[in-house]
Amino acid sequence: MMGDAIVKSFLIDENQVEQIEGMTTEYPYCLHQWDLTDFIVPWHWHEELELGYIEKGTSKIITVSAEYIVHQGDGFFINSDVMDMKRNAVPGEQALEINHIFHPVFLSGHFKSRFDKKYLTPIINNHQIEVYIIRRGQPISDKILTNLCRLKELQSYENMEFQTRNILSETWLLLLEDIRLNYKMNKTLKFEQPDRIRNMLSYIHSHYKDKITVTQIADAIGISEREAIRSFRKSLNQSPIEHLISYRLNEAKKMLQNSELPITEVCYQCGFSDSSYFGKTFRKAYGLTPREFRLAVKNK
């Protein structure tokens, strides 16, 4: 299968850059299929562009400046270097995402080519276009969505590299036209500094096993504790400590799924110093105790 379609894991480095499964310099395109029903795509960013659609259910794309709801049958574009996370917008319902991820060079051929400067750079360098939702029911958007479905089907065949690039090129031109006709620029919109959030998240995710404080998080990027809390509240709608606990719980969840370590050991390895507190916090977040969660996973 071309494009290495179905994603088995989600990996990010210490700077929250996604290590995209299936992406190579030889062929900088891949098809990802995410089941968001019970999975949250964590905060991440990457240079590659994303064009996708929701095959089933409803998803929510969250950036440091906004939230976007994508309904079944609708599509989305996520710009280069946009920090985002994704989750199921309707808990309890199934949510499936189809996502075509590609480096700009896949369409431009090389950096600063005419294709790059004329067709790609104007969008990539426009920081107001972080996410663009493609709503079905309009002539151009319907053509885009049809092409995205064709691209998905194409990946089940061999030797489809040229066809993939051709359809994606056509889709990009349609996207440019759709944005030109429908996207309203907000000249007064003030964005939180993305590097500030990225760096704080990077510090938390690199030190979540340790005892860390808001002061340490703020000091890591040279701002005040008050400013760190303000930035987190504005961008992520949570405090630094709330995010730290959420990240620890998510890591614990993965460890419970993928290892046989005793639950107490999972607790300590994920930065919790009290097993009773860990159990209560885990149950509040997921509706099950750590032991119940592990048994539920094994019995699936």
Salt bridges, closest charged atoms under 4 A:
GLU18 OE1 - HIS44 NE2 3.69
GLU18 OE1 - HIS46 NE2 3.57
GLU47 OE2 - HIS103 NE2 3.47
GLU48 OE1 - HIS46 ND1 3.85
GLU50 OE2 - HIS46 NE2 2.89
GLU50 OE1 - LYS86 NZ 2.89
GLU55 OE2 - LYS152 NZ 2.78
GLU67 OE1 - LYS60 NZ 3.65
ASP74 OD2 - ARG135 NH1 3.06
ASP74 OD1 - ARG136 NH1 2.83
ASP84 OD1 - HIS44 NE2 3.73
GLU97 OE2 - LYS86 NZ 3.08
GLU177 OE2 - ARG180 NH2 2.67
GLU192 OE2 - ARG196 NH1 3.81
GLU192 OE2 - ARG230 NH2 2.95
GLU192 OE1 - LYS234 NZ 3.72
ASP195 OD1 - ARG198 NH1 3.34
GLU227 OE2 - ARG196 NH1 2.51
GLU227 OE2 - ARG230 NH2 2.83
GLU242 OE1 - ARG233 NH1 3.22
GLU251 OE2 - LYS254 NZ 2.90
GLU260 OE1 - LYS298 NZ 3.36
